[in-house]
Each structure stands twice: as C-alpha cells, then as structure tokens.
Amino acid sequence: MQALNQFSIPIKGLNFGKHEYDFLIQNRFFDEFEGSPIKFGELKTHLVLDRRIRDLELYFSTQGYIESECDRCTAEIKLPIDASIKFIVKFSDEEQSDGEVFFVSTESHEINVAQMVYEHLILAIPLIKTYDCQDEDPIPCNENVLDVLDGVEYEPEEEVVNNNPFGDAFKDLKITKTK
C-alpha cells in the first residue's frame, strides 16, 4: 500500500479554487491492484482539483505508455496512452462510488485518488492494442508475423443459410395496412 500513499490529498482546510498535483505512475502502482490487466508502464498524471463548497471536481490528464502485447503481431510493445477524465467527489455521510461520482465522508481529512487514477488508466486502454510504430527505430513489431499477415488473403465465407422454421413460416406472409 505504500506505493499508493503519494495519491493521498489533504482536503480538510483546503482553500476553495483550483489546486494542481502531479503523479508518476510506475510498475509498483499496478501491483497494488489485484488482477490488473496492466503490469508494467510509466505514465505521468496531472490532476487539477477544483475545491468547491459542496464537492470537488477532479480532472485527470495522463500521458505515457503501458507495456502490452500487440494485437497485430503479438510482440511486446510500449503502447502509448494519452487520456483525460473528470470525476466528481461529493461530501456525504457514507463513502461510496457511483461511476464518475464518488462520495466521501464530510469528516474526511484526506482523499486518496489512487482508485480514480487506476480506473482512468483502465478506461484509457484501447480495445485494439496497436499503434503506428513504423517511425520507431528499431520497430518493436514482429516483422515475421507481419510478413505472414501481409501474404494472407481474406476470402469471406459463403452466406450462412438460416434454418429457422418460424422465420420460414412468416416469409410468405403479406401485410397490408388499413386505415
């Protein structure tokens, strides 16, 4: 849990207005979250915390990379991440979360934003883990796999015939509109 201590921000006595924080996120951060799909990476997160009367607005902006397997060639790559997100923290008698809105006790002296940073990073992972790596020297992609993929021609399969007795019963049905 020591890796997450840097994400604790004192909120008791914090002046109204905007406050800025910077965090460096490395491998130890991801180790703190069981089952994390991210194991390695190096990212910089900038947080703008806007303290208001009834709540806090947290704007996270993150740049860096995570290590992942390329979905195109299966080589290990440093997948670039550049993302931002906004969370709202409301003061309440119960601590809970609801998507983009988190609730903290009115008596809390500090807020730990590690979970928000983690969720922000998970959402920043692209569905298809590839990027334009042709300008890098050396190219991280597996050239042999890419050569094989370039030689494969895609032929769509024949149209699948749907054997649905209910659909067949309705196909000859004629519908007319009446006023």
DOTORVO-385387 format. One record per residue (C-alpha): residue number from 1; residue in one letter; z, y negated, x. Coordinates in nm, 2 decimals. Layout:
% DOTORVO-385387
REC    nr   rest        z        y        x
REC   NUM      A        Z        Y        X
...
% end
This chain:
% DOTORVO-385387
REC    nr   rest        z        y        x
REC     1      M     0.00     0.00     0.00
REC     2      Q     0.03    -0.23     0.30
REC     3      A    -0.34    -0.28     0.30
REC     4      L    -0.31    -0.44    -0.04
REC     5      N    -0.03    -0.69     0.05
REC     6      Q    -0.28    -0.96     0.15
REC     7      F    -0.40    -0.97    -0.21
REC     8      S    -0.07    -1.09    -0.35
REC     9      I    -0.09    -1.46    -0.45
REC    10      P     0.22    -1.66    -0.55
REC    11      I     0.18    -1.81    -0.89
REC    12      K     0.53    -1.94    -0.97
REC    13      G     0.53    -2.31    -0.88
REC    14      L     0.16    -2.31    -0.81
REC    15      N     0.01    -2.65    -0.89
REC    16      F    -0.25    -2.69    -1.17
REC    17      G    -0.60    -2.70    -1.04
REC    18      K    -0.82    -2.50    -0.80
REC    19      H    -0.70    -2.30    -0.51
REC    20      E    -0.91    -2.10    -0.27
REC    21      Y    -0.84    -1.78    -0.08
REC    22      D    -1.05    -1.56     0.15
REC    23      F    -1.01    -1.18     0.20
REC    24      L    -1.16    -0.94     0.45
REC    25      I    -1.21    -0.60     0.29
REC    26      Q    -1.25    -0.30     0.52
REC    27      N    -1.21     0.08     0.51
REC    28      R    -0.83     0.08     0.46
REC    29      F    -0.87    -0.11     0.14
REC    30      F    -1.08     0.17    -0.02
REC    31      D    -0.83     0.43     0.10
REC    32      E    -0.57     0.28    -0.14
REC    33      F    -0.78     0.37    -0.45
REC    34      E    -0.78     0.74    -0.52
REC    35      G    -1.13     0.88    -0.59
REC    36      S    -1.30     0.56    -0.48
REC    37      P    -1.68     0.60    -0.46
REC    38      I    -1.67     0.36    -0.17
REC    39      K    -1.52     0.49     0.16
REC    40      F    -1.65     0.25     0.42
REC    41      G    -1.76    -0.10     0.42
REC    42      E    -1.70    -0.45     0.54
REC    43      L    -1.70    -0.74     0.29
REC    44      K    -1.58    -1.09     0.26
REC    45      T    -1.44    -1.20    -0.07
REC    46      H    -1.39    -1.57    -0.16
REC    47      L    -1.16    -1.64    -0.45
REC    48      V    -1.14    -1.96    -0.64
REC    49      L    -0.82    -1.96    -0.86
REC    50      D    -0.81    -2.22    -1.13
REC    51      R    -0.45    -2.26    -1.24
REC    52      R    -0.43    -2.39    -1.60
REC    53      I    -0.14    -2.43    -1.85
REC    54      R    -0.18    -2.10    -2.03
REC    55      D    -0.39    -1.89    -1.79
REC    56      L    -0.56    -1.85    -1.46
REC    57      E    -0.94    -1.83    -1.41
REC    58      L    -1.03    -1.62    -1.10
REC    59      Y    -1.39    -1.65    -0.96
REC    60      F    -1.46    -1.38    -0.70
REC    61      S    -1.77    -1.40    -0.48
REC    62      T    -1.83    -1.12    -0.23
REC    63      Q    -2.08    -1.06     0.05
REC    64      G    -2.11    -0.78     0.30
REC    65      Y    -2.20    -0.41     0.30
REC    66      I    -2.08    -0.07     0.20
REC    67      E    -2.18     0.25     0.36
REC    68      S    -2.37     0.48     0.13
REC    69      E    -2.63     0.75     0.11
REC    70      C    -2.98     0.61     0.05
REC    71      D    -3.11     0.74    -0.28
REC    72      R    -3.47     0.74    -0.14
REC    73      C    -3.43     0.92     0.19
REC    74      T    -3.06     1.05     0.19
REC    75      A    -2.98     0.87     0.52
REC    76      E    -2.66     0.68     0.57
REC    77      I    -2.72     0.31     0.52
REC    78      K    -2.53    -0.01     0.51
REC    79      L    -2.60    -0.12     0.15
REC    80      P    -2.59    -0.50     0.12
REC    81      I    -2.36    -0.64    -0.15
REC    82      D    -2.38    -0.99    -0.28
REC    83      A    -2.20    -1.03    -0.61
REC    84      S    -1.97    -1.26    -0.81
REC    85      I    -1.75    -1.22    -1.12
REC    86      K    -1.49    -1.41    -1.32
REC    87      F    -1.16    -1.28    -1.46
REC    88      I    -0.91    -1.44    -1.68
REC    89      V    -0.54    -1.39    -1.64
REC    90      K    -0.32    -1.48    -1.93
REC    91      F     0.05    -1.51    -1.94
REC    92      S     0.22    -1.27    -2.18
REC    93      D     0.54    -1.07    -2.24
REC    94      E     0.36    -0.75    -2.15
REC    95      E     0.15    -0.67    -1.84
REC    96      Q    -0.18    -0.51    -1.93
REC    97      S    -0.56    -0.55    -1.89
REC    98      D    -0.85    -0.56    -2.12
REC    99      G    -1.18    -0.57    -1.94
REC   100      E    -1.22    -0.92    -1.80
REC   101      V    -0.89    -1.04    -1.93
REC   102      F    -0.56    -0.94    -1.75
REC   103      F    -0.22    -1.01    -1.89
REC   104      V     0.08    -1.08    -1.66
REC   105      S     0.44    -1.15    -1.75
REC   106      T     0.55    -1.51    -1.79
REC   107      E     0.83    -1.43    -1.54
REC   108      S     0.59    -1.31    -1.27
REC   109      H     0.63    -1.48    -0.93
REC   110      E     0.30    -1.35    -0.79
REC   111      I    -0.02    -1.17    -0.89
REC   112      N    -0.18    -0.90    -0.68
REC   113      V    -0.56    -0.93    -0.72
REC   114      A    -0.65    -0.61    -0.53
REC   115      Q    -0.73    -0.42    -0.85
REC   116      M    -0.96    -0.70    -0.97
REC   117      V    -1.14    -0.71    -0.63
REC   118      Y    -1.18    -0.33    -0.64
REC   119      E    -1.33    -0.34    -0.99
REC   120      H    -1.55    -0.62    -0.89
REC   121      L    -1.69    -0.42    -0.59
REC   122      I    -1.74    -0.10    -0.80
REC   123      L    -1.94    -0.31    -1.05
REC   124      A    -2.14    -0.46    -0.76
REC   125      I    -2.28    -0.12    -0.65
REC   126      P    -2.64    -0.09    -0.76
REC   127      L    -2.74     0.20    -0.98
REC   128      I    -3.01     0.29    -0.73
REC   129      K    -2.88     0.27    -0.37
REC   130      T    -3.18     0.15    -0.18
REC   131      Y    -3.29    -0.18    -0.02
REC   132      D    -3.58    -0.32     0.17
REC   133      C    -3.48    -0.21     0.52
REC   134      Q    -3.83    -0.24     0.68
REC   135      D    -3.72    -0.55     0.87
REC   136      E    -3.43    -0.39     1.05
REC   137      D    -3.46    -0.25     1.40
REC   138      P    -3.41     0.05     1.40
REC   139      I    -3.49     0.13     1.04
REC   140      P    -3.19     0.32     0.90
REC   141      C    -3.40     0.53     0.67
REC   142      N    -3.51     0.89     0.75
REC   143      E    -3.87     0.85     0.83
REC   144      N    -3.95     1.22     0.80
REC   145      V    -3.83     1.22     0.44
REC   146      L    -4.02     0.91     0.36
REC   147      D    -4.34     1.06     0.51
REC   148      V    -4.30     1.37     0.29
REC   149      L    -4.24     1.15    -0.02
REC   150      D    -4.55     0.94     0.06
REC   151      G    -4.75     1.26     0.06
REC   152      V    -4.63     1.39    -0.27
REC   153      E    -4.85     1.30    -0.57
REC   154      Y    -4.69     1.27    -0.91
REC   155      E    -4.85     1.45    -1.20
REC   156      P    -4.69     1.40    -1.54
REC   157      E    -4.62     1.72    -1.72
REC   158      E    -4.81     1.81    -2.03
REC   159      E    -4.68     1.67    -2.36
REC   160      V    -4.40     1.88    -2.49
REC   161      V    -4.46     2.02    -2.84
REC   162      N    -4.16     1.97    -3.06
REC   163      N    -4.10     2.27    -3.28
REC   164      N    -3.88     2.11    -3.55
REC   165      P    -3.91     2.27    -3.89
REC   166      F    -3.75     1.96    -4.06
REC   167      G    -4.00     1.73    -3.89
REC   168      D    -4.29     1.96    -3.98
REC   169      A    -4.18     1.96    -4.35
REC   170      F    -4.19     1.58    -4.36
REC   171      K    -4.51     1.52    -4.16
REC   172      D    -4.74     1.56    -4.46
REC   173      L    -4.51     1.36    -4.69
REC   174      K    -4.68     1.04    -4.83
REC   175      I    -4.46     0.75    -4.91
REC   176      T    -4.57     0.47    -5.14
REC   177      K    -4.39     0.15    -5.22
REC   178      T    -4.32     0.05    -5.57
REC   179      K    -4.21    -0.29    -5.69
% end
